[in-house]
Structures are given as structure tokens and as C-alpha cells.
Amino acid sequence: MSQKVKYEYLENKLIAKILVEKPHPFTLGKLYPHVKSIAGNIISPDIDILQKIEPHELIIGYEVKWLHYFEKAGTSWYRFYQGIGQALCYFLHGVTHAYLVLGWDNLPEKDVSKILDYFEIFTKFAATNLSAFRMLNRSIATLLTQAPIYRCLGLIAFDEAGSKCHIKGDVIEVRREKFPIDTIQDKALQNEIETKRTKLLATKPNLKYDENFIEKWKN
């Protein structure tokens, strides 16, 4: 099994565990695994877990990644930074908040303590230093320069036993500060995101997701 396949397997197992056990903040609303399209449009990346909390009009996307420590090379942080980038993309799909969800199996304590620090440093830097991120597509670049994304972006990390040990940005506590679509000056992009959010907030959200996910991955 390649490293990529192994990571994806562990990430799917963590998603299934979350969907079955529903730890905080997954206790409220409805959860949709692997959302692949919204309003008939295929999205990329797909949203690992989409949470809809109707009373507060919250649409929260969770990007799930797995970290691993290698004896010779140390902790591989690639999927950590990849996860942040993919979580940022969720804002293009109409979510009010986005979270990076981390799991791991053997990280040394010193690296566990770095997770929250690295997350805060990277997200705030990304939100204020666009010139360092020229590789980003135009839409994400627009979001970084025109909206306070880092205030709507959070982190949840589970230890190898599956117990939550870090959380930054509680979705219930920050519900008053949703991702501000109206700050985006690109009207076409603003309208696109607004349309997707409206479709997601509908009584019957217009989306396609993996309806058989739990059955495939819960055991």
C-alpha cells in the first residue's frame, strides 16, 4: 500500500468515526460526507464533511488529514499544509466556516505541541502576505486579500485514541462572524459563492454526497 493510499485510508476511517460518534462540534445539525457537487456543479476539492446547522444558518466544511511520524525523516507536515490549502478552497463553495481536522497515530509530544502554533502562524501569514502565495489560483488569491478568512478558519485535532485534544475556533462561539461574502470586490466570484451558500442553506440542500460512506468505512 502506497503512503498516499494509506493516508487516505486512515483519513476515511477518521471521517467514519466522527460521523458515527459525533464528538463536539459535530453533535448539531446534519452531516454530509464527501460532498462532490453543489447546485449541479462538481467541486474540487470535495468537502470531506459538510455540517449544516439550520437554526444559525451555518454551513461548515471540514477537511480531514492524517499525520505520521517517520523514524528517520521525522513528522511529515505535507498533508498538514495541504489540508490548510484545501480548507481555504471550501470558502469558494459557500461555507460559513472551514476547519482542518487532524488525526495521527505516533506523533512525538513535541510535534503535537507545534500543531496549533504552526496553524495560527500559517493562516495569519497567508491572510496578510499574498505575494508569498503566487501559486494560488485567482479565486483563492481574491479571498485572501479581500476577506478576513483566518477568523472563520479553525483547527480540530484528535490524538491517536480519538480524543479531541486541540480546538481553535468553536463553530458555535464564532457563529456571529461568518465568512463575509459581501467583502469580495469581484462581483462574479461573490455571486457564485452566494448562489452556492443559498443552495446549501435551502430546506433540501442541492448537493451530492457519498450516501453509503458510513456503511463502507465504519468497521
ABEGO torsion letter per residue (X at the ends): XBAAAAAAAAAAAAAAAAAAAGBOAAABEBBBBGBABBGGBBBOBBBABBBBBAAAGBBBBBBBBBBBBBAAAEBBAAAAAAAAAAAAAAAAAGBABBBBBBBBAABBAAAAAAAAAAAAAAAAAAAABAAAAAABBAAAAAAAAABBAAAABBBBBBBAAGBBABBBGBAAAAAABBBBAAABABAAAAAAAAAAAAAAABABBBBBBBAAAAAAAAX
